[in-house]
C-alpha cells in the first residue's frame, strides 16, 4: 500500500468513524475529511455519489481528483464496508513515483542479465527505445535485441504486456515490503 494512502470508514453524509492513519484527528462535521484534499465541487459530489452507491448497492468505484496548489492529483477509491451503512474511502496520490520491481527478483524469476534488468525498468518508466539507447550508449537495434530477449524470457507477447507484468510485480514487491514479508 502506498505510504500516502489513507483509509476512512464513512457514512453517506461524509461523517466518519475510523481512520487508518493515526496521525489524523477524528472529525465528525458531516463533511469529507479535509485530509482527502477534495476541494472541487463536482469531484466532491462524485465522491458522495460513490459513497451512496457503495452503501446502497454495495458497488465499488473510483473518482479522480484534480490537483491544487496544496494537494497533488489523486484518486479516491470507494467500496462497501463490511458494516452496513458505511463505505471505505481510500485516497492515493497520482504524483507518487513509479514503483520499480526488485532487480534481484527479475534476475531470479526470468534469468535476466543485468543489462536486461536495466532495459526492463527503463521500459517500465515508459521511456522510448531511442532514449534508452542514448542513456545506455547503445544503438536502438541493441536495445531492441535486449527487449526481444526479455519478452522471450518472460513469455510476454508485447512490450505493453511486459510493462503490465512489471507493474504488477512492482506492486507486489511494494506490498510485501510494507507488510514485512519480503526477504
C-alpha positions in Angstrom: 0.0 0.0 0.0 1.4 3.4 -0.8 2.6 5.4 2.2 0.3 8.3 1.4 -2.8 6.2 1.2 -5.4 6.9 3.9 -8.5 4.9 4.6 -11.7 6.3 6.0 -14.8 4.5 7.1 -17.6 6.9 6.0 -21.3 7.2 6.1 -23.4 8.6 3.3 -23.3 12.1 4.9 -19.5 12.0 4.9 -19.3 11.5 8.7 -16.6 9.1 9.5 -15.9 6.9 12.5 -12.5 5.4 11.8 -9.2 6.4 10.2 -6.4 4.0 9.4 -3.8 6.8 9.8 -3.4 7.6 13.5 -1.7 10.9 12.7 -5.0 12.4 11.7 -7.6 13.7 14.2 -11.1 12.4 14.1 -13.7 14.9 13.0 -17.4 14.4 12.8 -18.5 17.5 11.0 -20.7 15.9 8.3 -18.1 16.6 5.5 -15.4 14.7 3.9 -12.2 14.9 5.9 -10.1 17.8 4.8 -7.2 15.4 4.5 -8.6 13.9 1.3 -7.9 17.2 -0.4 -11.2 17.2 -2.4 -12.0 20.9 -3.0 -13.6 20.7 -6.4 -17.4 20.7 -6.1 -18.0 18.2 -8.9 -15.4 15.8 -7.5 -16.9 16.1 -4.0 -20.3 15.4 -5.5 -18.9 12.4 -7.3 -17.3 11.1 -4.1 -20.6 11.4 -2.2 -22.4 9.6 -5.1 -19.9 6.8 -4.9 -20.3 6.6 -1.1 -24.1 6.4 -1.6 -23.7 3.7 -4.3 -21.4 1.7 -2.0 -23.8 1.9 0.9 -27.0 1.2 -1.1 -25.9 -1.0 -3.9 -22.7 -2.5 -2.5 -20.8 -1.1 -5.6 -17.2 0.0 -5.7 -16.0 3.0 -7.7 -13.0 5.3 -8.3 -13.2 9.1 -8.5 -10.2 11.2 -9.8 -9.5 14.4 -8.1 -7.6 17.3 -9.8 -4.5 18.6 -8.1 -4.5 22.0 -6.4 -1.6 24.1 -5.1 -1.8 22.4 -1.8 -2.7 18.8 -2.9 -1.5 16.6 -5.6 -3.9 15.0 -8.1 -5.3 11.8 -6.6 -7.9 9.1 -7.0 -10.4 8.2 -4.3 -11.5 4.6 -4.2 -14.8 3.8 -2.6 -16.0 0.4 -1.7 -18.7 -1.1 0.6 -17.7 -1.7 4.2 -18.4 -4.9 5.9 -20.7 -2.9 8.3 -23.9 -1.9 6.6 -24.5 1.8 6.1 -20.8 2.6 5.7 -18.2 2.7 2.9 -14.4 2.5 2.9 -12.9 5.6 1.2 -9.2 5.5 0.3 -7.2 8.3 -1.2 -4.0 7.8 -3.1 -1.8 10.4 -4.8 -1.3 10.1 -8.6 2.0 12.0 -8.3 3.9 9.4 -6.3 6.9 7.9 -8.0 6.5 4.7 -10.1 7.3 1.7 -8.0 10.1 -0.5 -9.5 10.4 -4.2 -9.1 13.4 -5.6 -7.2 16.2 -6.2 -9.8 17.2 -9.4 -7.9 13.6 -10.7 -8.3 13.8 -10.1 -12.1 17.1 -12.0 -12.3 15.7 -14.9 -10.3 12.4 -15.2 -12.0 13.5 -15.0 -15.6 17.3 -15.2 -15.6 17.6 -11.7 -17.0 21.1 -10.3 -17.4 22.0 -7.0 -15.5 21.6 -5.1 -18.8 18.2 -6.7 -19.5 17.1 -5.7 -16.0 18.0 -2.1 -16.7 16.2 -2.1 -20.0 13.1 -3.6 -18.4 13.0 -0.9 -15.7 13.5 1.8 -18.4 10.5 0.3 -20.3 8.5 0.4 -17.1 9.3 4.1 -16.8 7.7 4.5 -20.3 10.9 5.5 -21.9 11.3 5.3 -25.7 13.8 2.8 -27.1 15.8 5.7 -28.6 16.1 7.4 -25.2 17.1 4.1 -23.6 19.8 3.6 -26.2 21.1 7.2 -25.8 21.2 6.8 -22.0 23.0 3.4 -22.2 25.4 4.4 -25.0 24.0 1.7 -27.3 22.2 1.6 -30.6 18.4 1.3 -30.9 19.0 -2.1 -32.5 20.9 -3.3 -29.5 18.1 -2.2 -27.1 15.6 -3.8 -29.4 17.5 -7.1 -29.1 17.5 -6.8 -25.3 13.7 -6.2 -25.4 13.2 -9.3 -27.6 15.3 -11.3 -25.2 13.3 -10.0 -22.2 10.0 -10.8 -24.0 11.2 -14.3 -24.8 12.4 -15.0 -21.2 9.2 -13.6 -19.6 6.9 -15.2 -22.1 5.2 -11.9 -22.9 4.0 -11.2 -26.4 4.5 -7.4 -26.5 6.2 -4.5 -24.7 2.8 -3.4 -23.4 2.1 -6.8 -21.8 5.7 -6.8 -20.3 5.1 -3.4 -18.8 1.8 -4.6 -17.3 3.6 -7.7 -15.8 6.4 -5.5 -14.4 3.9 -3.1 -12.9 2.1 -5.9 -11.1 5.4 -7.3 -9.9 6.5 -3.9 -8.6 3.1 -3.5 -6.7 3.6 -7.0 -5.2 7.2 -6.1 -4.1 6.0 -2.8 -2.5 3.1 -4.5 -0.7 5.3 -7.3 0.6 8.0 -4.9 1.7 5.5 -2.8 3.6 4.0 -5.9 5.3 7.5 -7.1 6.2 7.0 -10.3 4.2 9.8 -9.8 1.6 13.2 -11.1 2.3 
